Amino acid sequence: MNLLLDVIAVIAKPGYMLELEFENGEHRLFDMTPIMDKKPFSRLKETNSFCAARVGYGTVVWPGNIDIDPETLYDRSSPMTSLP
């Protein structure tokens, strides 16, 4: 069983990228491009509201009751490395 980690911070970046911070302190980058043409995420492109991403209920949420599972965000994201 995988540990369920809450998202505690999100920054929407150009190119449908999300910079995420999880409760364990990890910073990860999630590419939304592969799912942006699928419902309900296609509405974010149509209304240009992708940048309205915020944290709610331990995950990323958008206006219009759009959200994404925190497990998906963690499992399909890449660790961010800090610069020296």
Secondary structure by P-SEA (a helix, b strand, c coil): cbbbbbbcbbbbbccccccccccccccbbbbcccccccccaaaaaaacccccccccccccccccbbbbbaaaaaaabbbbbbcc
